[in-house]
Amino acid sequence: MLTLSLLRHAKSSWSNPTLPDRDRPLATRGVTDAPLMGKTMAEHGIDPDLVLCSSARRTRDTLALVLPELRVEPKVVYEDALYHASTETMLEMLHAIHPGANRIMLVGHNPEIQSFALDLVGAGPKHFRDRLRTKYPTAGLAVINFAAGLWKSVAVNSGTLNLFVGPKDLRT
């Protein structure tokens, strides 16, 4: 079985309107939420072998705060192509992953990450699927499992959404 975790970057700052979008840092809330999501991943046994992360500052900063909370030290690859990548591009990236890495985490942006998750999910608890359709919050995490043994076999509607959680869910 393959597991794909899709993490949206934490809340970013708009305090400096002159910064290019790619260079925006995390807001204070994002700095608080990212480690919380990392702890949640560790508690749920989400141990990625490989992380593909957009090269934008807010995704890199999010990942830097998540990684120390995990129980593993995954290989990390920063991908320029993940900066607002299309769902097709993200699926091509998955298909290119060689056997051996069965647990992948992708750190990216909305609305693309939400569209990608919606494309992949064909099953799972209705309340998770309904929430995924409604909103993908900053620092939100979707965990999708696939019966396929190879990433190149992953297809639209072939995944089961097993977890969908955001920081607000953890603070209540």
Stockholm file with secondary structure:
# STOCKHOLM 1.0

chainA/1-172         MLTLSLLRHAKSSWSNPTLPDRDRPLATRGVTDAPLMGKTMAEHGIDPDLVLCSSARRTRDTLALVLPELRVEPKVVYEDALYHASTETMLEMLHAIHPGANRIMLVGHNPEIQSFALDLVGAGPKHFRDRLRTKYPTAGLAVINFAAGLWKSVAVNSGTLNLFVGPKDLRT
#=GR chainA/1-172 SS CEEEEEEECCCBCCSCTTSCGGGCCBCHHHHHHHHHHHHHHHHTTCCCSEEEEESSHHHHHHHHHHGGGSSSCCEEEEEGGGTTCCHHHHHHHHHTCCTTCCEEEEEECTTHHHHHHHHHEEESCHHHHHHHHHCCCTTCEEEEEESCSSGGGCCTTCEEEEEEECHHHHHC
#=GC SS_cons         CEEEEEEECCCBCCSCTTSCGGGCCBCHHHHHHHHHHHHHHHHTTCCCSEEEEESSHHHHHHHHHHGGGSSSCCEEEEEGGGTTCCHHHHHHHHHTCCTTCCEEEEEECTTHHHHHHHHHEEESCHHHHHHHHHCCCTTCEEEEEESCSSGGGCCTTCEEEEEEECHHHHHC
//
